[in-house]
Amino acid sequence: MKKLILTGSIAYDYLMQFPGRFRDHILPDHLDHISLSFLVDTMIRRRGGVAANIAYTLALLSEHPTIMATVGEDFDEYQNWLNQHGVDTSAIQTINGLNTASFFVNTDLTNAQIASFYPGAMARANELHFSDLQEKPDLAMISPNDPDAMNAYVEECRRLKIPFIYDPSQQIVRLAPDDLRTGIEGCKALFTNDYEFELIKDKTGLDLEAIRDKAEFVVITRGEEGADIYTRDSDSHIPSIPPKEIVEPTGVGDAFRAGFLKGYLHNLSYERCGQIGALAATYCLEHDGPQGHQFNLTNFINRFREHFDDQCELDQLL
């Protein structure tokens, strides 16, 4: 079995619902002094963070990923939850005197989101090193985290010859252009959504052709429009799978990544990996919070077969 290390945030998510549309209250001619407050109907706290969300869905898919991250003194209950679901938390370090990171997100009626993130113990993530792990991983994922830690992980993976997937997403605005270019130039794959990809292009000056020439493949998710996978010589479009109902969109992209990684770890085609990711994303969308969905691998494969033909190779995932 391939050993996967997930780096990135572990956080408590504070999820709020605004009973309107953000765009109706944003004045384009006054963005230079924008000042808005949205009265929300609900607020709930959920377990979240990119690394933990990906790990949770991978565990539902019968994988046992390892998370390398820093957390605060308030993490005990969360750690027990992850352990119970089959996630390896042995590489997670608790920082005394600090709380676990917090993510505050407000979602409107169109599923548009406005969010803020407080790093807490995540700010100490650069104290962790791949070289301190007992076993060298076969693959690492560098997801949104403390920016200094993300840059250090890129350099360490390159030095130790650890293949890594680069997923800068929410930290694109904090990473310098040279740091983004370095991450892309050394990665096996780049994961991003369509808006974030435009930010990367703007900050780095690299277009799709330049990026696909540097990475083995590029995955760009596009919400309800699905996802696109680009290699150096081919393009694939992955349609989204309609949900039975839409409950909450937070964590959907993380679930997609987990599904994709499940297929990738078992050497399935990029297209099949994307299809597995699409279904994992739909499960998440149908439930409350980024770790509110539940399924087993057998049920997942049966539902997968309702949407895609010629998927007999999924039997090897059981």
Beta strands, then each sheet from edge to edge (+ up, - down):
strand 1: 4-7
strand 2: 11-17
strand 3: 42-48
strand 4: 66-71
strand 5: 92-94
strand 6: 101-107
strand 7: 113-118
strand 8: 139-142
strand 9: 164-166
strand 10: 189-193
strand 11: 217-221
strand 12: 227-231
strand 13: 235-238
sheet 1: 5+ 4+ 1+ 8+ 9+ 10+ 11+ 12- 13+
sheet 2: 3+ 2- 6- 7+
end
